[in-house]
Amino acid sequence: MSLSFEKQQQFDKAIDITMFNSINFDEYRQLGEIAAARALEKRIYRTLDGKTAEQVINEAKKIKIDRLAFDENLLF
């Protein structure tokens, strides 16, 4: 089953959000670039494995909400 153009755009953005959320910059400093990249790859696969496009989109929405709440707490 293929996605509509709108859903495909949402899915592409959701993948970007999910991948960016998986980055741990402290890990890069501690493990070094190669080991951290491998850890990141595994974390991304675990996050996305077995999920439908709709589930990935919903996960990205949750990440955005959590990020907004975190940023809001930093301001006050």
N, CA, C and O atoms as a GROMACS GRO file, in nm:
protein
  304
    1MET      N    1   0.084  -0.117   0.000
    1MET     CA    2   0.000   0.000   0.000
    1MET      C    3   0.089   0.124   0.000
    1MET      O    4   0.180   0.136   0.083
    2SER      N    5   0.065   0.213  -0.091
    2SER     CA    6   0.145   0.334  -0.096
    2SER      C    7   0.073   0.448  -0.025
    2SER      O    8  -0.049   0.445  -0.005
    3LEU      N    9   0.151   0.547   0.014
    3LEU     CA   10   0.098   0.663   0.086
    3LEU      C   11   0.056   0.771  -0.012
    3LEU      O   12   0.113   0.784  -0.120
    4SER      N   13  -0.044   0.848   0.028
    4SER     CA   14  -0.080   0.964  -0.052
    4SER      C   15   0.036   1.063  -0.047
    4SER      O   16   0.125   1.052   0.038
    5PHE      N   17   0.036   1.158  -0.136
    5PHE     CA   18   0.144   1.257  -0.141
    5PHE      C   19   0.155   1.330  -0.007
    5PHE      O   20   0.266   1.350   0.044
    6GLU      N   21   0.042   1.369   0.051
    6GLU     CA   22   0.042   1.441   0.179
    6GLU      C   23   0.099   1.353   0.291
    6GLU      O   24   0.180   1.400   0.371
    7LYS      N   25   0.056   1.227   0.296
    7LYS     CA   26   0.106   1.134   0.399
    7LYS      C   27   0.254   1.107   0.379
    7LYS      O   28   0.328   1.094   0.477
    8GLN      N   29   0.299   1.099   0.254
    8GLN     CA   30   0.441   1.077   0.227
    8GLN      C   31   0.524   1.193   0.279
    8GLN      O   32   0.631   1.172   0.336
    9GLN      N   33   0.475   1.316   0.260
    9GLN     CA   34   0.545   1.432   0.312
    9GLN      C   35   0.549   1.429   0.465
    9GLN      O   36   0.652   1.458   0.525
   10GLN      N   37   0.436   1.395   0.526
   10GLN     CA   38   0.432   1.384   0.672
   10GLN      C   39   0.529   1.276   0.721
   10GLN      O   40   0.599   1.295   0.821
   11PHE      N   41   0.532   1.164   0.652
   11PHE     CA   42   0.619   1.054   0.688
   11PHE      C   43   0.766   1.094   0.676
   11PHE      O   44   0.846   1.064   0.764
   12ASP      N   45   0.802   1.161   0.567
   12ASP     CA   46   0.939   1.206   0.548
   12ASP      C   47   0.982   1.300   0.660
   12ASP      O   48   1.093   1.287   0.712
   13LYS      N   49   0.896   1.393   0.697
   13LYS     CA   50   0.928   1.484   0.807
   13LYS      C   51   0.937   1.408   0.939
   13LYS      O   52   1.023   1.438   1.022
   14ALA      N   53   0.850   1.310   0.957
   14ALA     CA   54   0.851   1.230   1.080
   14ALA      C   55   0.981   1.151   1.092
   14ALA      O   56   1.036   1.139   1.201
   15ILE      N   57   1.029   1.099   0.982
   15ILE     CA   58   1.158   1.027   0.983
   15ILE      C   59   1.270   1.123   1.025
   15ILE      O   60   1.353   1.088   1.109
   16ASP      N   61   1.271   1.242   0.968
   16ASP     CA   62   1.373   1.341   1.005
   16ASP      C   63   1.368   1.374   1.154
   16ASP      O   64   1.471   1.378   1.220
   17ILE      N   65   1.249   1.397   1.205
   17ILE     CA   66   1.232   1.432   1.346
   17ILE      C   67   1.278   1.316   1.434
   17ILE      O   68   1.350   1.337   1.532
   18THR      N   69   1.238   1.196   1.399
   18THR     CA   70   1.274   1.078   1.478
   18THR      C   71   1.424   1.055   1.476
   18THR      O   72   1.484   1.024   1.579
   19MET      N   73   1.486   1.070   1.360
   19MET     CA   74   1.631   1.052   1.351
   19MET      C   75   1.705   1.158   1.431
   19MET      O   76   1.797   1.125   1.505
   20PHE      N   77   1.665   1.282   1.417
   20PHE     CA   78   1.732   1.389   1.490
   20PHE      C   79   1.716   1.369   1.640
   20PHE      O   80   1.809   1.396   1.716
   21ASN      N   81   1.599   1.323   1.682
   21ASN     CA   82   1.574   1.300   1.824
   21ASN      C   83   1.663   1.188   1.879
   21ASN      O   84   1.689   1.183   2.000
   22SER      N   85   1.708   1.099   1.793
   22SER     CA   86   1.790   0.986   1.837
   22SER      C   87   1.937   1.023   1.859
   22SER      O   88   2.012   0.945   1.917
   23ILE      N   89   1.977   1.139   1.814
   23ILE     CA   90   2.117   1.179   1.827
   23ILE      C   91   2.147   1.214   1.972
   23ILE      O   92   2.075   1.290   2.037
   24ASN      N   93   2.256   1.158   2.021
   24ASN     CA   94   2.303   1.185   2.156
   24ASN      C   95   2.444   1.245   2.143
   24ASN      O   96   2.541   1.173   2.119
   25PHE      N   97   2.454   1.376   2.158
   25PHE     CA   98   2.582   1.443   2.136
   25PHE      C   99   2.686   1.405   2.242
   25PHE      O  100   2.805   1.401   2.212
   26ASP      N  101   2.642   1.378   2.364
   26ASP     CA  102   2.736   1.334   2.467
   26ASP      C  103   2.799   1.200   2.429
   26ASP      O  104   2.917   1.176   2.454
   27GLU      N  105   2.718   1.115   2.367
   27GLU     CA  106   2.767   0.986   2.321
   27GLU      C  107   2.879   1.002   2.219
   27GLU      O  108   2.977   0.928   2.221
   28TYR      N  109   2.866   1.100   2.130
   28TYR     CA  110   2.970   1.125   2.031
   28TYR      C  111   3.102   1.163   2.099
   28TYR      O  112   3.209   1.119   2.059
   29ARG      N  113   3.092   1.246   2.202
   29ARG     CA  114   3.214   1.286   2.273
   29ARG      C  115   3.275   1.168   2.350
   29ARG      O  116   3.397   1.156   2.357
   30GLN      N  117   3.192   1.083   2.406
   30GLN     CA  118   3.241   0.972   2.488
   30GLN      C  119   3.291   0.854   2.406
   30GLN      O  120   3.395   0.796   2.436
   31LEU      N  121   3.217   0.818   2.303
   31LEU     CA  122   3.247   0.696   2.227
   31LEU      C  123   3.334   0.721   2.105
   31LEU      O  124   3.401   0.630   2.056
   32GLY      N  125   3.333   0.841   2.055
   32GLY     CA  126   3.399   0.868   1.930
   32GLY      C  127   3.302   0.853   1.816
   32GLY      O  128   3.195   0.794   1.831
   33GLU      N  129   3.339   0.906   1.703
   33GLU     CA  130   3.246   0.917   1.591
   33GLU      C  131   3.195   0.783   1.539
   33GLU      O  132   3.075   0.768   1.516
   34ILE      N  133   3.283   0.688   1.519
   34ILE     CA  134   3.241   0.561   1.457
   34ILE      C  135   3.150   0.481   1.550
   34ILE      O  136   3.044   0.435   1.508
   35ALA      N  137   3.189   0.465   1.675
   35ALA     CA  138   3.107   0.388   1.770
   35ALA      C  139   2.974   0.459   1.795
   35ALA      O  140   2.870   0.394   1.806
   36ALA      N  141   2.976   0.590   1.804
   36ALA     CA  142   2.852   0.666   1.826
   36ALA      C  143   2.760   0.654   1.706
   36ALA      O  144   2.638   0.645   1.722
   37ALA      N  145   2.816   0.655   1.585
   37ALA     CA  146   2.734   0.640   1.464
   37ALA      C  147   2.667   0.503   1.461
   37ALA      O  148   2.552   0.490   1.421
   38ARG      N  149   2.740   0.400   1.503
   38ARG     CA  150   2.681   0.265   1.508
   38ARG      C  151   2.569   0.259   1.612
   38ARG      O  152   2.464   0.201   1.587
   39ALA      N  153   2.592   0.321   1.728
   39ALA     CA  154   2.489   0.324   1.832
   39ALA      C  155   2.366   0.400   1.784
   39ALA      O  156   2.253   0.359   1.810
   40LEU      N  157   2.388   0.511   1.714
   40LEU     CA  158   2.278   0.589   1.660
   40LEU      C  159   2.198   0.508   1.559
   40LEU      O  160   2.074   0.508   1.563
   41GLU      N  161   2.266   0.438   1.472
   41GLU     CA  162   2.199   0.356   1.371
   41GLU      C  163   2.110   0.251   1.439
   41GLU      O  164   1.996   0.230   1.398
   42LYS      N  165   2.163   0.184   1.541
   42LYS     CA  166   2.085   0.083   1.612
   42LYS      C  167   1.964   0.146   1.680
   42LYS      O  168   1.855   0.089   1.678
   43ARG      N  169   1.982   0.263   1.741
   43ARG     CA  170   1.873   0.330   1.810
   43ARG      C  171   1.763   0.370   1.711
   43ARG      O  172   1.644   0.358   1.742
   44ILE      N  173   1.801   0.417   1.594
   44ILE     CA  174   1.703   0.456   1.493
   44ILE      C  175   1.626   0.332   1.445
   44ILE      O  176   1.504   0.336   1.433
   45TYR      N  177   1.698   0.223   1.419
   45TYR     CA  178   1.629   0.101   1.376
   45TYR      C  179   1.532   0.051   1.482
   45TYR      O  180   1.420   0.011   1.451
   46ARG      N  181   1.575   0.055   1.610
   46ARG     CA  182   1.485   0.011   1.718
   46ARG      C  183   1.362   0.100   1.725
   46ARG      O  184   1.252   0.051   1.750
   47THR      N  185   1.380   0.228   1.704
   47THR     CA  186   1.269   0.323   1.712
   47THR      C  187   1.168   0.300   1.600
   47THR      O  188   1.048   0.313   1.621
   48LEU      N  189   1.216   0.267   1.481
   48LEU     CA  190   1.129   0.256   1.364
   48LEU      C  191   1.085   0.114   1.330
   48LEU      O  192   0.986   0.096   1.259
   49ASP      N  193   1.156   0.016   1.379
   49ASP     CA  194   1.133  -0.123   1.340
   49ASP      C  195   0.990  -0.168   1.366
   49ASP      O  196   0.939  -0.159   1.477
   50GLY      N  197   0.926  -0.217   1.261
   50GLY     CA  198   0.794  -0.275   1.272
   50GLY      C  199   0.679  -0.176   1.278
   50GLY      O  200   0.563  -0.216   1.288
   51LYS      N  201   0.710  -0.047   1.272
   51LYS     CA  202   0.605   0.053   1.281
   51LYS      C  203   0.550   0.088   1.143
   51LYS      O  204   0.622   0.087   1.043
   52THR      N  205   0.422   0.120   1.142
   52THR     CA  206   0.361   0.167   1.019
   52THR      C  207   0.396   0.314   0.999
   52THR      O  208   0.447   0.380   1.090
   53ALA      N  209   0.369   0.365   0.881
   53ALA     CA  210   0.393   0.507   0.854
   53ALA      C  211   0.314   0.593   0.953
   53ALA      O  212   0.366   0.693   1.003
   54GLU      N  213   0.191   0.555   0.980
   54GLU     CA  214   0.106   0.632   1.072
   54GLU      C  215   0.165   0.631   1.214
   54GLU      O  216   0.160   0.733   1.283
   55GLN      N  217   0.220   0.519   1.256
   55GLN     CA  218   0.282   0.511   1.388
   55GLN      C  219   0.407   0.598   1.396
   55GLN      O  220   0.432   0.661   1.499
   56VAL      N  221   0.484   0.602   1.289
   56VAL     CA  222   0.604   0.688   1.285
   56VAL      C  223   0.563   0.834   1.290
   56VAL      O  224   0.626   0.914   1.360
   57ILE      N  225   0.460   0.870   1.216
   57ILE     CA  226   0.409   1.008   1.218
   57ILE      C  227   0.362   1.046   1.358
   57ILE      O  228   0.392   1.155   1.406
   58ASN      N  229   0.290   0.956   1.424
   58ASN     CA  230   0.243   0.982   1.559
   58ASN      C  231   0.358   0.993   1.659
   58ASN      O  232   0.353   1.074   1.751
   59GLU      N  233   0.461   0.911   1.641
   59GLU     CA  234   0.579   0.919   1.727
   59GLU      C  235   0.648   1.055   1.711
   59GLU      O  236   0.691   1.115   1.809
   60ALA      N  237   0.657   1.102   1.587
   60ALA     CA  238   0.718   1.234   1.563
   60ALA      C  239   0.635   1.344   1.626
   60ALA      O  240   0.690   1.441   1.680
   61LYS      N  241   0.503   1.332   1.621
   61LYS     CA  242   0.417   1.432   1.686
   61LYS      C  243   0.443   1.433   1.836
   61LYS      O  244   0.449   1.540   1.897
   62LYS      N  245   0.457   1.315   1.896
   62LYS     CA  246   0.486   1.306   2.039
   62LYS      C  247   0.622   1.369   2.072
   62LYS      O  248   0.635   1.441   2.171
   63ILE      N  249   0.720   1.344   1.989
   63ILE     CA  250   0.853   1.402   2.009
   63ILE      C  251   0.842   1.555   2.005
   63ILE      O  252   0.901   1.623   2.089
   64LYS      N  253   0.768   1.607   1.908
   64LYS     CA  254   0.753   1.753   1.896
   64LYS      C  255   0.684   1.810   2.020
   64LYS      O  256   0.724   1.915   2.070
   65ILE      N  257   0.580   1.743   2.068
   65ILE     CA  258   0.509   1.790   2.188
   65ILE      C  259   0.602   1.786   2.309
   65ILE      O  260   0.607   1.882   2.386
   66ASP      N  261   0.676   1.676   2.324
   66ASP     CA  262   0.770   1.666   2.435
   66ASP      C  263   0.877   1.774   2.427
   66ASP      O  264   0.915   1.832   2.529
   67ARG      N  265   0.925   1.801   2.307
   67ARG     CA  266   1.028   1.903   2.287
   67ARG      C  267   0.974   2.042   2.322
   67ARG      O  268   1.043   2.122   2.386
   68LEU      N  269   0.852   2.070   2.280
   68LEU     CA  270   0.790   2.199   2.314
   68LEU      C  271   0.774   2.214   2.464
   68LEU      O  272   0.799   2.321   2.519
   69ALA      N  273   0.732   2.107   2.530
   69ALA     CA  274   0.716   2.112   2.676
   69ALA      C  275   0.850   2.134   2.743
   69ALA      O  276   0.860   2.210   2.839
   70PHE      N  277   0.955   2.068   2.694
   70PHE     CA  278   1.088   2.085   2.748
   70PHE      C  279   1.137   2.228   2.729
   70PHE      O  280   1.188   2.290   2.822
   71ASP      N  281   1.121   2.279   2.608
   71ASP     CA  282   1.162   2.417   2.579
   71ASP      C  283   1.084   2.516   2.663
   71ASP      O  284   1.140   2.616   2.709
   72GLU      N  285   0.957   2.491   2.683
   72GLU     CA  286   0.873   2.578   2.765
   72GLU      C  287   0.925   2.582   2.908
   72GLU      O  288   0.927   2.688   2.971
   73ASN      N  289   0.966   2.467   2.959
   73ASN     CA  290   1.021   2.462   3.096
   73ASN      C  291   1.152   2.538   3.108
   73ASN      O  292   1.183   2.591   3.214
   74LEU      N  293   1.229   2.543   3.000
   74LEU     CA  294   1.355   2.616   3.003
   74LEU      C  295   1.331   2.768   3.010
   74LEU      O  296   1.414   2.842   3.063
   75LEU      N  297   1.219   2.811   2.957
   75LEU     CA  298   1.192   2.954   2.954
   75LEU      C  299   1.142   3.008   3.088
   75LEU      O  300   1.152   3.127   3.115
   76PHE      N  301   1.088   2.921   3.172
   76PHE     CA  302   1.030   2.967   3.298
   76PHE      C  303   1.098   2.908   3.418
   76PHE      O  304   1.060   2.938   3.531
   0.00000   0.00000   0.00000
